Amino acid sequence: MFTCPNCNRTGKIYGPPDVIEAQCYWKTCPSCGGKGVVPEPNRRRCTECDGWGEIGMVLLNPEPCPNCNACGIV
C-alpha cells in the first residue's frame, strides 16, 4: 500500500476548494476512504476538483468530478 496523495495518510481532507474559510469543513478522504493509503503508486491529486471529488457549487448542489470519477486522485 502507498500513502494517499490526497490526504497524506490523515484519512481526511479540508475544503472544499475555492470557498471562504468559514465555509470549509473536514470530510473523509474520497481517495482512500479514510484509510490513508491507496493500492496503486504514482497517483496524484486531481487538478479539476483539487482532490475534493466534487465540482460545481459544492456547498449547494455538488456534482461528481468527471476527471477523477469522484475519487479525488487520477
PQR file with spaces between the fields and no chain letter, atoms N, CA, C, O and H, PARSE charges and radii, in Angstrom:
ATOM       1  N    MET     1       0.848   -1.187    0.000 -0.4000 1.5000
ATOM       2  CA   MET     1       0.000    0.000    0.000 -0.0000 2.0000
ATOM       3  C    MET     1       0.891    1.246    0.000  0.5500 1.7000
ATOM       4  O    MET     1       2.027    1.225    0.472 -0.5500 1.4000
ATOM       5  N    PHE     2       0.333    2.330   -0.546 -0.4000 1.5000
ATOM       6  CA   PHE     2       1.091    3.556   -0.711 -0.0000 2.0000
ATOM       7  C    PHE     2       0.350    4.733   -0.078  0.5500 1.7000
ATOM       8  O    PHE     2      -0.881    4.747   -0.032 -0.5500 1.4000
ATOM       9  H    PHE     2      -0.590    2.347   -0.929  0.4000 1.0000
ATOM      10  N    THR     3       1.096    5.707    0.404 -0.4000 1.5000
ATOM      11  CA   THR     3       0.498    6.890    1.029 -0.0000 2.0000
ATOM      12  C    THR     3      -0.455    7.573    0.066  0.5500 1.7000
ATOM      13  O    THR     3      -0.124    7.793   -1.100 -0.5500 1.4000
ATOM      14  H    THR     3       2.095    5.695    0.368  0.4000 1.0000
ATOM      15  N    CYS     4      -1.622    7.901    0.553 -0.4000 1.5000
ATOM      16  CA   CYS     4      -2.631    8.583   -0.267 -0.0000 2.0000
ATOM      17  C    CYS     4      -2.116    9.975   -0.635  0.5500 1.7000
ATOM      18  O    CYS     4      -1.775   10.754    0.254 -0.5500 1.4000
ATOM      19  H    CYS     4      -1.891    7.722    1.499  0.4000 1.0000
ATOM      20  N    PRO     5      -2.054   10.301   -1.933 -0.5600 1.5000
ATOM      21  CA   PRO     5      -1.559   11.617   -2.341  0.2800 2.0000
ATOM      22  C    PRO     5      -2.554   12.752   -2.073  0.5500 1.7000
ATOM      23  O    PRO     5      -2.205   13.927   -2.186 -0.5500 1.4000
ATOM      24  N    ASN     6      -3.765   12.403   -1.725 -0.4000 1.5000
ATOM      25  CA   ASN     6      -4.784   13.419   -1.483 -0.0000 2.0000
ATOM      26  C    ASN     6      -4.787   13.885   -0.024  0.5500 1.7000
ATOM      27  O    ASN     6      -4.859   15.085    0.240 -0.5500 1.4000
ATOM      28  H    ASN     6      -4.048   11.448   -1.633  0.4000 1.0000
ATOM      29  N    CYS     7      -4.710   12.958    0.912 -0.4000 1.5000
ATOM      30  CA   CYS     7      -4.791   13.323    2.331 -0.0000 2.0000
ATOM      31  C    CYS     7      -3.468   13.148    3.079  0.5500 1.7000
ATOM      32  O    CYS     7      -3.358   13.516    4.249 -0.5500 1.4000
ATOM      33  H    CYS     7      -4.651   11.983    0.698  0.4000 1.0000
ATOM      34  N    ASN     8      -2.465   12.586    2.400 -0.4000 1.5000
ATOM      35  CA   ASN     8      -1.149   12.373    3.002 -0.0000 2.0000
ATOM      36  C    ASN     8      -1.230   11.550    4.292  0.5500 1.7000
ATOM      37  O    ASN     8      -0.610   11.888    5.300 -0.5500 1.4000
ATOM      38  H    ASN     8      -2.554   12.287    1.450  0.4000 1.0000
ATOM      39  N    ARG     9      -2.003   10.469    4.238 -0.4000 1.5000
ATOM      40  CA   ARG     9      -2.174    9.499    5.317 -0.0000 2.0000
ATOM      41  C    ARG     9      -3.037    9.941    6.492  0.5500 1.7000
ATOM      42  O    ARG     9      -3.114    9.226    7.491 -0.5500 1.4000
ATOM      43  H    ARG     9      -2.507   10.194    3.419  0.4000 1.0000
ATOM      44  N    THR    10      -3.681   11.088    6.404 -0.4000 1.5000
ATOM      45  CA   THR    10      -4.529   11.524    7.521 -0.0000 2.0000
ATOM      46  C    THR    10      -5.920   10.910    7.453  0.5500 1.7000
ATOM      47  O    THR    10      -6.589   10.769    8.477 -0.5500 1.4000
ATOM      48  H    THR    10      -3.618   11.670    5.592  0.4000 1.0000
ATOM      49  N    GLY    11      -6.363   10.540    6.242 -0.4000 1.5000
ATOM      50  CA   GLY    11      -7.686    9.957    6.091 -0.0000 2.0000
ATOM      51  C    GLY    11      -8.804   10.968    5.943  0.5500 1.7000
ATOM      52  O    GLY    11      -9.968   10.591    5.804 -0.5500 1.4000
ATOM      53  H    GLY    11      -5.820   10.654    5.410  0.4000 1.0000
ATOM      54  N    LYS    12      -8.460   12.268    5.971 -0.4000 1.5000
ATOM      55  CA   LYS    12      -9.478   13.302    5.815 -0.0000 2.0000
ATOM      56  C    LYS    12      -8.890   14.496    5.068  0.5500 1.7000
ATOM      57  O    LYS    12      -7.680   14.721    5.079 -0.5500 1.4000
ATOM      58  H    LYS    12      -7.515   12.574    6.084  0.4000 1.0000
ATOM      59  N    ILE    13      -9.761   15.246    4.428 -0.4000 1.5000
ATOM      60  CA   ILE    13      -9.337   16.438    3.696 -0.0000 2.0000
ATOM      61  C    ILE    13     -10.176   17.629    4.141  0.5500 1.7000
ATOM      62  O    ILE    13     -11.288   17.471    4.645 -0.5500 1.4000
ATOM      63  H    ILE    13     -10.745   15.064    4.419  0.4000 1.0000
ATOM      64  N    TYR    14      -9.627   18.814    3.947 -0.4000 1.5000
ATOM      65  CA   TYR    14     -10.282   20.049    4.374 -0.0000 2.0000
ATOM      66  C    TYR    14     -10.658   20.859    3.144  0.5500 1.7000
ATOM      67  O    TYR    14      -9.838   21.029    2.242 -0.5500 1.4000
ATOM      68  H    TYR    14      -8.724   18.942    3.538  0.4000 1.0000
ATOM      69  N    GLY    15     -11.849   21.346    3.096 -0.4000 1.5000
ATOM      70  CA   GLY    15     -12.283   22.122    1.933 -0.0000 2.0000
ATOM      71  C    GLY    15     -13.749   22.434    2.043  0.5500 1.7000
ATOM      72  O    GLY    15     -14.270   22.549    3.152 -0.5500 1.4000
ATOM      73  H    GLY    15     -12.516   21.207    3.829  0.4000 1.0000
ATOM      74  N    PRO    16     -14.415   22.571    0.953 -0.5600 1.5000
ATOM      75  CA   PRO    16     -13.982   22.380   -0.423  0.2800 2.0000
ATOM      76  C    PRO    16     -13.137   23.534   -0.928  0.5500 1.7000
ATOM      77  O    PRO    16     -13.099   24.601   -0.314 -0.5500 1.4000
ATOM      78  N    PRO    17     -12.451   23.319   -2.060 -0.5600 1.5000
ATOM      79  CA   PRO    17     -11.619   24.385   -2.597  0.2800 2.0000
ATOM      80  C    PRO    17     -12.464   25.554   -3.090  0.5500 1.7000
ATOM      81  O    PRO    17     -13.638   25.393   -3.426 -0.5500 1.4000
ATOM      82  N    ASP    18     -11.864   26.703   -3.127 -0.4000 1.5000
ATOM      83  CA   ASP    18     -12.485   27.918   -3.682 -0.0000 2.0000
ATOM      84  C    ASP    18     -13.699   28.421   -2.916  0.5500 1.7000
ATOM      85  O    ASP    18     -14.566   29.067   -3.504 -0.5500 1.4000
ATOM      86  H    ASP    18     -10.911   26.835   -2.854  0.4000 1.0000
ATOM      87  N    VAL    19     -13.784   28.141   -1.620 -0.4000 1.5000
ATOM      88  CA   VAL    19     -14.828   28.748   -0.793 -0.0000 2.0000
ATOM      89  C    VAL    19     -14.144   29.484    0.354  0.5500 1.7000
ATOM      90  O    VAL    19     -12.975   29.238    0.651 -0.5500 1.4000
ATOM      91  H    VAL    19     -13.079   27.616   -1.143  0.4000 1.0000
ATOM      92  N    ILE    20     -14.872   30.379    0.988 -0.4000 1.5000
ATOM      93  CA   ILE    20     -14.263   31.125    2.087 -0.0000 2.0000
ATOM      94  C    ILE    20     -14.018   30.195    3.277  0.5500 1.7000
ATOM      95  O    ILE    20     -14.718   29.199    3.463 -0.5500 1.4000
ATOM      96  H    ILE    20     -15.821   30.580    0.747  0.4000 1.0000
ATOM      97  N    GLU    21     -13.027   30.538    4.059 -0.4000 1.5000
ATOM      98  CA   GLU    21     -12.600   29.695    5.187 -0.0000 2.0000
ATOM      99  C    GLU    21     -13.740   29.323    6.129  0.5500 1.7000
ATOM     100  O    GLU    21     -13.772   28.209    6.652 -0.5500 1.4000
ATOM     101  H    GLU    21     -12.459   31.347    3.908  0.4000 1.0000
ATOM     102  N    ALA    22     -14.665   30.236    6.347 -0.4000 1.5000
ATOM     103  CA   ALA    22     -15.775   29.976    7.268 -0.0000 2.0000
ATOM     104  C    ALA    22     -16.686   28.852    6.784  0.5500 1.7000
ATOM     105  O    ALA    22     -17.419   28.266    7.581 -0.5500 1.4000
ATOM     106  H    ALA    22     -14.639   31.141    5.922  0.4000 1.0000
ATOM     107  N    GLN    23     -16.649   28.545    5.490 -0.4000 1.5000
ATOM     108  CA   GLN    23     -17.498   27.501    4.939 -0.0000 2.0000
ATOM     109  C    GLN    23     -16.773   26.164    4.776  0.5500 1.7000
ATOM     110  O    GLN    23     -17.391   25.173    4.385 -0.5500 1.4000
ATOM     111  H    GLN    23     -16.054   29.022    4.843  0.4000 1.0000
ATOM     112  N    CYS    24     -15.487   26.123    5.067 -0.4000 1.5000
ATOM     113  CA   CYS    24     -14.712   24.890    4.922 -0.0000 2.0000
ATOM     114  C    CYS    24     -14.998   23.924    6.071  0.5500 1.7000
ATOM     115  O    CYS    24     -15.381   24.338    7.165 -0.5500 1.4000
ATOM     116  H    CYS    24     -14.985   26.928    5.385  0.4000 1.0000
ATOM     117  N    TYR    25     -14.808   22.656    5.808 -0.4000 1.5000
ATOM     118  CA   TYR    25     -15.005   21.619    6.820 -0.0000 2.0000
ATOM     119  C    TYR    25     -14.172   20.395    6.459  0.5500 1.7000
ATOM     120  O    TYR    25     -13.691   20.267    5.333 -0.5500 1.4000
ATOM     121  H    TYR    25     -14.497   22.320    4.919  0.4000 1.0000
ATOM     122  N    TRP    26     -14.009   19.501    7.425 -0.4000 1.5000
ATOM     123  CA   TRP    26     -13.276   18.257    7.211 -0.0000 2.0000
ATOM     124  C    TRP    26     -14.228   17.185    6.707  0.5500 1.7000
ATOM     125  O    TRP    26     -15.367   17.098    7.165 -0.5500 1.4000
ATOM     126  H    TRP    26     -14.400   19.605    8.340  0.4000 1.0000
ATOM     127  N    LYS    27     -13.769   16.367    5.766 -0.4000 1.5000
ATOM     128  CA   LYS    27     -14.553   15.214    5.332 -0.0000 2.0000
ATOM     129  C    LYS    27     -13.625   14.036    5.090  0.5500 1.7000
ATOM     130  O    LYS    27     -12.423   14.215    4.892 -0.5500 1.4000
ATOM     131  H    LYS    27     -12.844   16.437    5.393  0.4000 1.0000
ATOM     132  N    THR    28     -14.173   12.851    5.104 -0.4000 1.5000
ATOM     133  CA   THR    28     -13.397   11.648    4.833 -0.0000 2.0000
ATOM     134  C    THR    28     -12.819   11.736    3.430  0.5500 1.7000
ATOM     135  O    THR    28     -13.519   12.101    2.485 -0.5500 1.4000
ATOM     136  H    THR    28     -15.149   12.705    5.265  0.4000 1.0000
ATOM     137  N    CYS    29     -11.574   11.411    3.299 -0.4000 1.5000
ATOM     138  CA   CYS    29     -10.894   11.484    2.011 -0.0000 2.0000
ATOM     139  C    CYS    29     -11.577   10.545    1.013  0.5500 1.7000
ATOM     140  O    CYS    29     -11.717    9.353    1.286 -0.5500 1.4000
ATOM     141  H    CYS    29     -11.005   11.115    4.067  0.4000 1.0000
ATOM     142  N    PRO    30     -12.006   11.076   -0.153 -0.5600 1.5000
ATOM     143  CA   PRO    30     -12.671   10.231   -1.142  0.2800 2.0000
ATOM     144  C    PRO    30     -11.703    9.306   -1.873  0.5500 1.7000
ATOM     145  O    PRO    30     -12.127    8.351   -2.523 -0.5500 1.4000
ATOM     146  N    SER    31     -10.424    9.582   -1.770 -0.4000 1.5000
ATOM     147  CA   SER    31      -9.426    8.787   -2.485 -0.0000 2.0000
ATOM     148  C    SER    31      -9.102    7.475   -1.786  0.5500 1.7000
ATOM     149  O    SER    31      -8.925    6.445   -2.437 -0.5500 1.4000
ATOM     150  H    SER    31     -10.080   10.358   -1.242  0.4000 1.0000
ATOM     151  N    CYS    32      -9.026    7.514   -0.468 -0.4000 1.5000
ATOM     152  CA   CYS    32      -8.635    6.320    0.282 -0.0000 2.0000
ATOM     153  C    CYS    32      -9.732    5.827    1.221  0.5500 1.7000
ATOM     154  O    CYS    32      -9.557    4.816    1.901 -0.5500 1.4000
ATOM     155  H    CYS    32      -9.170    8.351    0.061  0.4000 1.0000
ATOM     156  N    GLY    33     -10.856    6.529    1.263 -0.4000 1.5000
ATOM     157  CA   GLY    33     -11.946    6.129    2.140 -0.0000 2.0000
ATOM     158  C    GLY    33     -11.622    6.256    3.614  0.5500 1.7000
ATOM     159  O    GLY    33     -12.227    5.576    4.443 -0.5500 1.4000
ATOM     160  H    GLY    33     -10.998    7.351    0.711  0.4000 1.0000
ATOM     161  N    GLY    34     -10.669    7.122    3.954 -0.4000 1.5000
ATOM     162  CA   GLY    34     -10.300    7.338    5.351 -0.0000 2.0000
ATOM     163  C    GLY    34      -9.176    6.450    5.855  0.5500 1.7000
ATOM     164  O    GLY    34      -8.789    6.549    7.019 -0.5500 1.4000
ATOM     165  H    GLY    34     -10.177    7.674    3.281  0.4000 1.0000
ATOM     166  N    LYS    35      -8.647    5.588    5.003 -0.4000 1.5000
ATOM     167  CA   LYS    35      -7.578    4.673    5.425 -0.0000 2.0000
ATOM     168  C    LYS    35      -6.188    5.298    5.366  0.5500 1.7000
ATOM     169  O    LYS    35      -5.284    4.855    6.074 -0.5500 1.4000
ATOM     170  H    LYS    35      -8.961    5.508    4.057  0.4000 1.0000
ATOM     171  N    GLY    36      -6.005    6.322    4.534 -0.4000 1.5000
ATOM     172  CA   GLY    36      -4.715    6.990    4.419 -0.0000 2.0000
ATOM     173  C    GLY    36      -3.768    6.352    3.425  0.5500 1.7000
ATOM     174  O    GLY    36      -2.679    6.873    3.184 -0.5500 1.4000
ATOM     175  H    GLY    36      -6.739    6.683    3.959  0.4000 1.0000
ATOM     176  N    VAL    37      -4.163    5.238    2.847 -0.4000 1.5000
ATOM     177  CA   VAL    37      -3.314    4.555    1.876 -0.0000 2.0000
ATOM     178  C    VAL    37      -4.136    4.156    0.651  0.5500 1.7000
ATOM     179  O    VAL    37      -5.346    3.948    0.733 -0.5500 1.4000
ATOM     180  H    VAL    37      -5.048    4.815    3.043  0.4000 1.0000
ATOM     181  N    VAL    38      -3.446    4.056   -0.485 -0.4000 1.5000
ATOM     182  CA   VAL    38      -4.064    3.621   -1.740 -0.0000 2.0000
ATOM     183  C    VAL    38      -3.272    2.440   -2.288  0.5500 1.7000
ATOM     184  O    VAL    38      -2.080    2.320   -2.004 -0.5500 1.4000
ATOM     185  H    VAL    38      -2.463    4.225   -0.552  0.4000 1.0000
ATOM     186  N    PRO    39      -3.906    1.566   -3.067 -0.5600 1.5000
ATOM     187  CA   PRO    39      -3.208    0.377   -3.545  0.2800 2.0000
ATOM     188  C    PRO    39      -2.236    0.612   -4.691  0.5500 1.7000
ATOM     189  O    PRO    39      -1.367   -0.224   -4.936 -0.5500 1.4000
ATOM     190  N    GLU    40      -2.364    1.737   -5.404 -0.4000 1.5000
ATOM     191  CA   GLU    40      -1.542    1.960   -6.587 -0.0000 2.0000
ATOM     192  C    GLU    40      -0.564    3.119   -6.393  0.5500 1.7000
ATOM     193  O    GLU    40      -0.940    4.162   -5.859 -0.5500 1.4000
ATOM     194  H    GLU    40      -3.071    2.416   -5.205  0.4000 1.0000
ATOM     195  N    PRO    41       0.682    2.946   -6.821 -0.5600 1.5000
ATOM     196  CA   PRO    41       1.657    4.048   -6.743  0.2800 2.0000
ATOM     197  C    PRO    41       1.436    5.036   -7.891  0.5500 1.7000
ATOM     198  O    PRO    41       0.602    4.808   -8.767 -0.5500 1.4000
ATOM     199  N    ASN    42       2.173    6.102   -7.874 -0.4000 1.5000
ATOM     200  CA   ASN    42       2.178    7.089   -8.959 -0.0000 2.0000
ATOM     201  C    ASN    42       0.817    7.727   -9.230  0.5500 1.7000
ATOM     202  O    ASN    42       0.520    8.083  -10.370 -0.5500 1.4000
ATOM     203  H    ASN    42       2.851    6.287   -7.163  0.4000 1.0000
ATOM     204  N    ARG    43       0.009    7.870   -8.221 -0.4000 1.5000
ATOM     205  CA   ARG    43      -1.263    8.576   -8.362 -0.0000 2.0000
ATOM     206  C    ARG    43      -1.030   10.010   -7.894  0.5500 1.7000
ATOM     207  O    ARG    43      -0.124   10.268   -7.101 -0.5500 1.4000
ATOM     208  H    ARG    43       0.251    7.580   -7.295  0.4000 1.0000
ATOM     209  N    ARG    44      -1.841   10.933   -8.379 -0.4000 1.5000
ATOM     210  CA   ARG    44      -1.710   12.337   -7.960 -0.0000 2.0000
ATOM     211  C    ARG    44      -3.086   12.932   -7.724  0.5500 1.7000
ATOM     212  O    ARG    44      -4.092   12.432   -8.227 -0.5500 1.4000
ATOM     213  H    ARG    44      -2.578   10.724   -9.022  0.4000 1.0000
ATOM     214  N    ARG    45      -3.111   13.984   -6.967 -0.4000 1.5000
ATOM     215  CA   ARG    45      -4.366   14.668   -6.657 -0.0000 2.0000
ATOM     216  C    ARG    45      -4.968   15.238   -7.940  0.5500 1.7000
ATOM     217  O    ARG    45      -4.252   15.789   -8.776 -0.5500 1.4000
ATOM     218  H    ARG    45      -2.294   14.390   -6.558  0.4000 1.0000
ATOM     219  N    CYS    46      -6.256   15.107   -8.088 -0.4000 1.5000
ATOM     220  CA   CYS    46      -6.964   15.618   -9.264 -0.0000 2.0000
ATOM     221  C    CYS    46      -6.893   17.140   -9.286  0.5500 1.7000
ATOM     222  O    CYS    46      -7.191   17.794   -8.287 -0.5500 1.4000
ATOM     223  H    CYS    46      -6.838   14.660   -7.409  0.4000 1.0000
ATOM     224  N    THR    47      -6.499   17.702  -10.420 -0.4000 1.5000
ATOM     225  CA   THR    47      -6.401   19.155  -10.529 -0.0000 2.0000
ATOM     226  C    THR    47      -7.755   19.796  -10.839  0.5500 1.7000
ATOM     227  O    THR    47      -7.945   20.989  -10.601 -0.5500 1.4000
ATOM     228  H    THR    47      -6.256   17.171  -11.232  0.4000 1.0000
ATOM     229  N    GLU    48      -8.677   19.024  -11.358 -0.4000 1.5000
ATOM     230  CA   GLU    48     -10.008   19.556  -11.690 -0.0000 2.0000
ATOM     231  C    GLU    48     -10.803   19.913  -10.431  0.5500 1.7000
ATOM     232  O    GLU    48     -11.436   20.967  -10.373 -0.5500 1.4000
ATOM     233  H    GLU    48      -8.523   18.055  -11.551  0.4000 1.0000
ATOM     234  N    CYS    49     -10.771   19.039   -9.432 -0.4000 1.5000
ATOM     235  CA   CYS    49     -11.536   19.268   -8.196 -0.0000 2.0000
ATOM     236  C    CYS    49     -10.636   19.501   -6.991  0.5500 1.7000
ATOM     237  O    CYS    49     -11.125   19.648   -5.871 -0.5500 1.4000
ATOM     238  H    CYS    49     -10.257   18.182   -9.479  0.4000 1.0000
ATOM     239  N    ASP    50      -9.332   19.537   -7.212 -0.4000 1.5000
ATOM     240  CA   ASP    50      -8.332   19.704   -6.144 -0.0000 2.0000
ATOM     241  C    ASP    50      -8.453   18.621   -5.073  0.5500 1.7000
ATOM     242  O    ASP    50      -8.241   18.874   -3.887 -0.5500 1.4000
ATOM     243  H    ASP    50      -8.935   19.418   -8.122  0.4000 1.0000
ATOM     244  N    GLY    51      -8.796   17.412   -5.516 -0.4000 1.5000
ATOM     245  CA   GLY    51      -8.874   16.283   -4.602 -0.0000 2.0000
ATOM     246  C    GLY    51     -10.182   16.136   -3.856  0.5500 1.7000
ATOM     247  O    GLY    51     -10.358   15.168   -3.116 -0.5500 1.4000
ATOM     248  H    GLY    51      -8.968   17.207   -6.480  0.4000 1.0000
ATOM     249  N    TRP    52     -11.099   17.063   -4.029 -0.4000 1.5000
ATOM     250  CA   TRP    52     -12.354   17.054   -3.276 -0.0000 2.0000
ATOM     251  C    TRP    52     -13.331   15.997   -3.795  0.5500 1.7000
ATOM     252  O    TRP    52     -14.137   15.473   -3.027 -0.5500 1.4000
ATOM     253  H    TRP    52     -10.956   17.849   -4.631  0.4000 1.0000
ATOM     254  N    GLY    53     -13.265   15.681   -5.086 -0.4000 1.5000
ATOM     255  CA   GLY    53     -14.149   14.673   -5.668 -0.0000 2.0000
ATOM     256  C    GLY    53     -15.451   15.224   -6.212  0.5500 1.7000
ATOM     257  O    GLY    53     -16.232   14.496   -6.824 -0.5500 1.4000
ATOM     258  H    GLY    53     -12.610   16.107   -5.710  0.4000 1.0000
ATOM     259  N    GLU    54     -15.686   16.502   -5.993 -0.4000 1.5000
ATOM     260  CA   GLU    54     -16.916   17.151   -6.460 -0.0000 2.0000
ATOM     261  C    GLU    54     -16.566   18.480   -7.113  0.5500 1.7000
ATOM     262  O    GLU    54     -15.568   19.114   -6.770 -0.5500 1.4000
ATOM     263  H    GLU    54     -15.052   17.094   -5.496  0.4000 1.0000
ATOM     264  N    ILE    55     -17.400   18.887   -8.055 -0.4000 1.5000
ATOM     265  CA   ILE    55     -17.197   20.164   -8.725 -0.0000 2.0000
ATOM     266  C    ILE    55     -18.502   20.942   -8.729  0.5500 1.7000
ATOM     267  O    ILE    55     -19.529   20.463   -8.248 -0.5500 1.4000
ATOM     268  H    ILE    55     -18.211   18.372   -8.333  0.4000 1.0000
ATOM     269  N    GLY    56     -18.445   22.145   -9.276 -0.4000 1.5000
ATOM     270  CA   GLY    56     -19.641   22.989   -9.323 -0.0000 2.0000
ATOM     271  C    GLY    56     -19.830   23.704   -8.001  0.5500 1.7000
ATOM     272  O    GLY    56     -18.857   24.009   -7.310 -0.5500 1.4000
ATOM     273  H    GLY    56     -17.611   22.534   -9.666  0.4000 1.0000
ATOM     274  N    MET    57     -21.057   23.970   -7.649 -0.4000 1.5000
ATOM     275  CA   MET    57     -21.355   24.638   -6.385 -0.0000 2.0000
ATOM     276  C    MET    57     -21.409   23.570   -5.291  0.5500 1.7000
ATOM     277  O    MET    57     -22.482   23.104   -4.910 -0.5500 1.4000
ATOM     278  H    MET    57     -21.847   23.723   -8.210  0.4000 1.0000
ATOM     279  N    VAL    58     -20.227   23.195   -4.798 -0.4000 1.5000
ATOM     280  CA   VAL    58     -20.131   22.048   -3.901 -0.0000 2.0000
ATOM     281  C    VAL    58     -20.865   22.210   -2.576  0.5500 1.7000
ATOM     282  O    VAL    58     -21.152   21.213   -1.913 -0.5500 1.4000
ATOM     283  H    VAL    58     -19.355   23.573   -5.108  0.4000 1.0000
ATOM     284  N    LEU    59     -21.168   23.414   -2.183 -0.4000 1.5000
ATOM     285  CA   LEU    59     -21.916   23.599   -0.934 -0.0000 2.0000
ATOM     286  C    LEU    59     -23.425   23.493   -1.150  0.5500 1.7000
ATOM     287  O    LEU    59     -24.171   23.197   -0.217 -0.5500 1.4000
ATOM     288  H    LEU    59     -20.935   24.223   -2.722  0.4000 1.0000
ATOM     289  N    LEU    60     -23.867   23.735   -2.380 -0.4000 1.5000
ATOM     290  CA   LEU    60     -25.298   23.721   -2.653 -0.0000 2.0000
ATOM     291  C    LEU    60     -25.742   22.503   -3.449  0.5500 1.7000
ATOM     292  O    LEU    60     -26.661   21.791   -3.046 -0.5500 1.4000
ATOM     293  H    LEU    60     -23.261   23.975   -3.138  0.4000 1.0000
ATOM     294  N    ASN    61     -25.091   22.270   -4.569 -0.4000 1.5000
ATOM     295  CA   ASN    61     -25.512   21.197   -5.452 -0.0000 2.0000
ATOM     296  C    ASN    61     -24.284   20.562   -6.103  0.5500 1.7000
ATOM     297  O    ASN    61     -24.043   20.778   -7.291 -0.5500 1.4000
ATOM     298  H    ASN    61     -24.344   22.849   -4.896  0.4000 1.0000
ATOM     299  N    PRO    62     -23.512   19.791   -5.358 -0.5600 1.5000
ATOM     300  CA   PRO    62     -22.271   19.237   -5.914  0.2800 2.0000
ATOM     301  C    PRO    62     -22.523   18.180   -6.986  0.5500 1.7000
ATOM     302  O    PRO    62     -23.519   17.457   -6.952 -0.5500 1.4000
ATOM     303  N    GLU    63     -21.602   18.112   -7.924 -0.4000 1.5000
ATOM     304  CA   GLU    63     -21.635   17.102   -8.959 -0.0000 2.0000
ATOM     305  C    GLU    63     -20.344   16.301   -8.865  0.5500 1.7000
ATOM     306  O    GLU    63     -19.303   16.869   -8.537 -0.5500 1.4000
ATOM     307  H    GLU    63     -20.793   18.699   -7.951  0.4000 1.0000
ATOM     308  N    PRO    64     -20.376   15.001   -9.142 -0.5600 1.5000
ATOM     309  CA   PRO    64     -19.145   14.204   -9.127  0.2800 2.0000
ATOM     310  C    PRO    64     -18.162   14.732  -10.171  0.5500 1.7000
ATOM     311  O    PRO    64     -18.559   15.082  -11.283 -0.5500 1.4000
ATOM     312  N    CYS    65     -16.920   14.787   -9.823 -0.4000 1.5000
ATOM     313  CA   CYS    65     -15.891   15.253  -10.750 -0.0000 2.0000
ATOM     314  C    CYS    65     -15.701   14.221  -11.863  0.5500 1.7000
ATOM     315  O    CYS    65     -15.388   13.066  -11.574 -0.5500 1.4000
ATOM     316  H    CYS    65     -16.598   14.503   -8.920  0.4000 1.0000
ATOM     317  N    PRO    66     -15.884   14.609  -13.123 -0.5600 1.5000
ATOM     318  CA   PRO    66     -15.716   13.660  -14.216  0.2800 2.0000
ATOM     319  C    PRO    66     -14.260   13.307  -14.496  0.5500 1.7000
ATOM     320  O    PRO    66     -13.979   12.271  -15.098 -0.5500 1.4000
ATOM     321  N    ASN    67     -13.342   14.153  -14.069 -0.4000 1.5000
ATOM     322  CA   ASN    67     -11.924   13.912  -14.330 -0.0000 2.0000
ATOM     323  C    ASN    67     -11.374   12.746  -13.495  0.5500 1.7000
ATOM     324  O    ASN    67     -10.547   11.972  -13.976 -0.5500 1.4000
ATOM     325  H    ASN    67     -13.570   14.995  -13.581  0.4000 1.0000
ATOM     326  N    CYS    68     -11.833   12.626  -12.257 -0.4000 1.5000
ATOM     327  CA   CYS    68     -11.316   11.583  -11.358 -0.0000 2.0000
ATOM     328  C    CYS    68     -12.398   10.577  -10.944  0.5500 1.7000
ATOM     329  O    CYS    68     -12.150    9.714  -10.101 -0.5500 1.4000
ATOM     330  H    CYS    68     -12.505   13.255  -11.866  0.4000 1.0000
ATOM     331  N    ASN    69     -13.583   10.684  -11.527 -0.4000 1.5000
ATOM     332  CA   ASN    69     -14.717    9.833  -11.145 -0.0000 2.0000
ATOM     333  C    ASN    69     -15.040    9.948   -9.658  0.5500 1.7000
ATOM     334  O    ASN    69     -15.381    8.961   -9.008 -0.5500 1.4000
ATOM     335  H    ASN    69     -13.785   11.385  -12.211  0.4000 1.0000
ATOM     336  N    ALA    70     -14.928   11.157   -9.132 -0.4000 1.5000
ATOM     337  CA   ALA    70     -15.270   11.499   -7.750 -0.0000 2.0000
ATOM     338  C    ALA    70     -14.363   10.862   -6.711  0.5500 1.7000
ATOM     339  O    ALA    70     -14.723   10.816   -5.534 -0.5500 1.4000
ATOM     340  H    ALA    70     -14.651   11.959   -9.661  0.4000 1.0000
ATOM     341  N    CYS    71     -13.184   10.366   -7.115 -0.4000 1.5000
ATOM     342  CA   CYS    71     -12.304    9.757   -6.108 -0.0000 2.0000
ATOM     343  C    CYS    71     -11.180   10.684   -5.662  0.5500 1.7000
ATOM     344  O    CYS    71     -10.464   10.360   -4.715 -0.5500 1.4000
ATOM     345  H    CYS    71     -12.892   10.404   -8.070  0.4000 1.0000
ATOM     346  N    GLY    72     -11.006   11.831   -6.322 -0.4000 1.5000
ATOM     347  CA   GLY    72     -10.013   12.810   -5.869 -0.0000 2.0000
ATOM     348  C    GLY    72      -8.604   12.602   -6.374  0.5500 1.7000
ATOM     349  O    GLY    72      -7.776   13.505   -6.253 -0.5500 1.4000
ATOM     350  H    GLY    72     -11.588   12.094   -7.092  0.4000 1.0000
ATOM     351  N    ILE    73      -8.299   11.440   -6.937 -0.4000 1.5000
ATOM     352  CA   ILE    73      -6.970   11.195   -7.492 -0.0000 2.0000
ATOM     353  C    ILE    73      -7.078   10.618   -8.896  0.5500 1.7000
ATOM     354  O    ILE    73      -8.070    9.976   -9.239 -0.5500 1.4000
ATOM     355  H    ILE    73      -8.972   10.707   -7.035  0.4000 1.0000
ATOM     356  N    VAL    74      -6.060   10.851   -9.695 -0.4000 1.5000
ATOM     357  CA   VAL    74      -6.014   10.311  -11.066 -0.0000 2.0000
ATOM     358  C    VAL    74      -4.708    9.588  -11.299  0.5500 1.7000
ATOM     359  O    VAL    74      -4.478    9.064  -12.389 -0.5500 1.4000
ATOM     360  H    VAL    74      -5.254   11.373   -9.416  0.4000 1.0000
